[in-house]
């Protein structure tokens, strides 16, 4: 299934908002399948300038390659189309 078709609300139970910034929020959430706790970064891509979008892509690509117990792990992405 492509990330465009997945529904984050079906896969995760959102527990609380743990932070907010200029472009979005970070939520504490629980996987419905495994019960593991995750931080989900919700980003409003439309509010970003081109430079910030490039930095976001770079951040995601970097995190995908990092595998260390002291660095946050990238798990997945979900895309929500504008309403």
ABEGO torsion letter per residue (X at the ends): XBAAABBAAAABBBABBABBBAAEBBBBBBBAAAGBBBBBBBBBAAABBAAAAAAAAAAAAAAAABBBAABBBBABBBBBBBX
